Amino acid sequence: MVEVKIINKGKHQLPAYSTEHSAGMDLRADLSESVILKPLERALISTGLYIELPDGHEAQIRPRSGLAAKHGISVLNTPGTIDADYRGEIKVILINFSTKPFEIIDGERVCQMVISEYTKVTLTEVEILEESVRGDGGFGHTGRH
C-alpha cells in the first residue's frame, strides 16, 4: 500500500475505494453553486482536494462510466495526469458530449482518480530500430474484430 498525503479544503468526505478491488476512487465536485454544462461545453470543476504523491507515482483523472453512458459527460483530457510535484487543487475538465444540458451539483461524483507507479526512461537516439512482426503497421493494421 502506498501512502498519499491529502488536504481536504472541500466540504465532502475524502475519496475512497468503493469495493475491495476498485482501481479508482471517485472525486466529488466542490461547488458553491451548480454548473450547467450545455452540449459540447466544458468547465473546470473544483474538488477541494490537494495531494502529495510519492516520487515515481502519478494520479490519473478518468471519466466515470455511469456519467459517460447515461449523460455523455466525460473528462476532456483523459486521462488527466497529476505529477508528483504538483501541489495545487485537483480540478477536473468536464465536457458534455450529449445533446442536452447537464447540471453538475455540489457533491456530484465527477471522475475517478487512479494512483499509478511509472518508470522514467532514457531516450537513446539511433539510426535503425530492430525489426518486429508488426513492423510499421499502424491504425487498423490488425483488422476489425
Secondary structure, DSSP 8 states (H G I E B T S, - for coil): ----EEEE-SSS----BSSTT-S-EEEE---SS-EEE-TT-EEEEE--EEEE--TTEEEEEE--HHHHHHH-EEETTSSEEE-TT--S--EEEEEE-SSS-EEE-TT-EEEEEEEEE---------S-----SSTT--TTTT---
